[in-house]
């Protein structure tokens, strides 16, 4: 009777260890999969730093921003030219 009880306790302990280890492997695998998908999504986005503050950049068509970019380039050119004349 004692041997059967000891054998059942050993089987129960072994089954508990196997279930615990397999559960940990499943949880770690799921966590790794979630992290990899998150990293993949984040690599597709572009951030622009303004000082220490990151801003998410939106993709747009080239034609949509052409006038704004042209005005910004002209303004930057004028700033550089006038700054060189002052110095």
C-alpha positions as CSV (number, residue, x, y, z in Angstrom):
1,X,0.0,0.0,0.0
2,X,2.8,2.4,0.8
3,X,4.6,1.7,-2.5
4,X,1.5,2.4,-4.5
5,X,1.0,5.7,-2.7
6,X,4.6,6.6,-3.2
7,X,4.3,5.7,-6.9
8,X,1.2,7.8,-7.3
9,X,2.8,10.8,-5.5
10,X,5.8,10.5,-7.8
11,X,3.6,10.4,-10.9
12,X,1.6,13.4,-9.7
13,X,4.8,15.3,-9.0
14,X,6.2,14.5,-12.4
15,X,3.0,15.4,-14.1
16,X,2.9,18.7,-12.2
17,X,6.5,19.5,-13.3
18,X,5.8,18.6,-16.9
19,X,2.6,20.7,-17.0
20,X,4.4,23.7,-15.4
21,X,7.4,23.5,-17.8
22,X,5.1,23.2,-20.8
23,X,3.0,26.1,-19.6
24,X,6.1,28.2,-19.2
25,X,7.3,27.3,-22.7
26,X,3.9,28.3,-24.2
27,X,3.8,31.6,-22.3
28,X,7.4,32.4,-23.3
29,X,6.7,31.5,-26.9
30,X,3.6,33.7,-27.0
31,X,5.5,36.6,-25.4
32,X,8.3,36.3,-27.9
33,X,5.9,36.2,-30.8
34,X,4.1,39.4,-29.5
35,X,7.4,41.2,-29.1
36,X,8.6,40.3,-32.6
37,X,5.3,41.5,-34.1
38,X,5.5,44.7,-32.1
39,X,9.1,45.3,-33.2
40,X,8.2,44.7,-36.8
41,X,5.3,47.2,-36.7
42,X,7.5,49.8,-35.0
43,X,10.3,49.4,-37.6
44,X,7.7,50.4,-40.3
45,X,7.1,53.7,-38.6
46,X,9.4,56.7,-38.8
47,X,9.9,59.1,-35.9
48,X,11.3,62.7,-36.2
49,X,13.0,64.2,-33.2
50,X,12.3,67.8,-32.3
51,X,14.8,68.4,-29.5
52,X,14.0,65.5,-27.2
53,X,10.4,65.0,-28.3
54,X,9.8,62.3,-30.9
55,X,7.0,62.8,-33.4
56,X,5.5,60.1,-35.7
57,X,5.9,61.0,-39.3
58,X,3.0,60.2,-41.7
59,X,3.6,59.0,-45.2
60,X,2.2,61.2,-47.9
61,X,2.4,61.6,-51.6
62,X,5.2,63.7,-53.0
63,X,2.7,66.0,-54.8
64,X,0.8,66.7,-51.6
65,X,3.8,68.3,-49.8
66,X,5.6,69.9,-52.8
67,X,4.4,73.5,-52.2
68,X,5.1,73.3,-48.5
69,X,8.6,71.9,-49.1
70,X,9.3,74.5,-51.8
71,X,8.4,77.3,-49.4
72,X,10.4,75.8,-46.6
73,X,13.5,75.5,-48.9
74,X,13.1,79.1,-50.1
75,X,12.8,80.3,-46.5
76,X,15.8,78.3,-45.4
77,X,17.8,79.6,-48.3
78,X,16.9,83.2,-47.4
79,X,17.9,82.6,-43.8
80,X,21.3,81.3,-44.8
81,X,21.9,84.1,-47.3
82,X,20.9,86.9,-44.9
83,X,22.8,85.3,-42.1
84,X,26.0,85.3,-44.2
85,X,25.6,89.0,-45.1
86,X,25.2,89.9,-41.4
87,X,28.4,88.1,-40.3
